[in-house]
Amino acid sequence: MPSKKGFLYKELYLKVSQRTQREVGRLWQLNRISVAQEHFCTGATQQIMAFLYPHLFRGGSKARRVLVACVGKELHEIGARMVADFFELEGWDSYFIGANT
């Protein structure tokens, strides 16, 4: 069972970050915001996630490990990063390689 802290991080990711990124993508697709504005919003989301990392990644080595990466030519990585973080919250050692791997 995830900790209360883990539950709060998942809620933040799913109810704030995911919803925000979906709306940003929708606005970009409708040509209501520029690529620069989309990149700014994405960067802000990544900064918030990075701010949380010291709180997510605590403790020693764990028995279970997962490697998360985006397929070649895929530059969108926030979703995969969230998956890796969810594994970490569930007691796994997660290794996130990133986009375009």
C-alpha positions in Angstrom: 0.0 0.0 0.0 1.5 3.4 -1.0 2.3 5.8 1.7 0.3 9.0 2.3 3.2 11.0 0.8 3.1 8.7 -2.3 -0.6 9.2 -2.7 -0.2 13.0 -2.5 2.6 12.9 -5.2 0.4 10.7 -7.5 -2.5 13.1 -7.0 -0.3 16.1 -7.9 1.1 14.3 -11.0 -2.3 13.1 -12.2 -4.7 15.9 -11.2 -2.3 18.9 -11.8 0.6 18.0 -14.1 -1.1 15.6 -16.4 -4.2 17.7 -16.8 -2.1 20.8 -17.4 0.0 19.1 -20.0 -3.1 17.8 -21.8 -4.6 21.3 -21.9 -1.3 22.8 -23.2 -1.2 20.2 -25.9 -4.8 20.9 -26.9 -4.1 24.6 -27.1 -1.0 24.0 -29.2 -2.9 21.7 -31.5 -5.6 24.4 -31.9 -2.8 26.9 -32.7 -3.9 29.0 -29.7 -0.4 29.0 -28.2 3.0 29.0 -29.8 5.6 26.2 -29.6 7.6 28.5 -27.3 4.7 28.8 -24.9 4.2 25.0 -25.0 7.9 24.5 -24.3 7.7 27.0 -21.4 4.8 25.2 -19.8 6.5 21.8 -20.3 9.7 23.2 -18.8 7.8 24.5 -15.8 6.2 21.1 -15.2 9.7 19.4 -15.4 11.1 21.9 -12.9 8.3 21.2 -10.4 8.9 17.4 -10.8 12.6 18.0 -10.3 11.9 19.9 -7.1 10.1 16.9 -5.8 12.8 14.3 -6.5 14.7 14.7 -3.3 11.5 13.7 -1.5 10.7 10.9 -3.8 14.1 9.2 -4.0 14.9 8.4 -0.4 16.2 5.2 1.1 18.7 2.5 0.0 18.7 0.0 -2.8 15.5 -1.9 -3.3 14.8 -5.4 -4.4 12.9 -4.5 -7.6 14.2 -2.4 -10.4 12.7 -0.9 -13.5 14.2 0.9 -16.5 12.0 3.5 -18.2 12.9 5.1 -21.5 11.2 6.7 -24.5 11.5 5.0 -27.9 13.8 6.5 -30.5 12.6 9.8 -32.0 10.1 10.3 -29.2 11.0 13.6 -27.5 8.0 13.8 -25.2 9.2 12.4 -21.9 7.1 13.7 -19.0 4.7 10.8 -19.1 7.5 8.2 -19.0 9.1 10.2 -16.2 5.8 10.0 -14.2 5.7 6.3 -14.7 9.2 5.9 -13.4 8.4 8.0 -10.4 5.2 6.0 -9.7 7.4 2.8 -9.6 9.8 4.6 -7.2 6.8 5.5 -5.0 5.8 1.8 -4.9 9.2 0.7 -3.7 11.1 0.1 -6.8 14.5 1.4 -7.9 13.6 3.3 -11.0 16.1 4.3 -13.7 14.8 6.9 -16.2 16.9 7.2 -19.3 14.9 9.9 -21.0 13.7 10.8 -24.5 14.8 9.5 -27.8 16.5 6.4 -26.5 
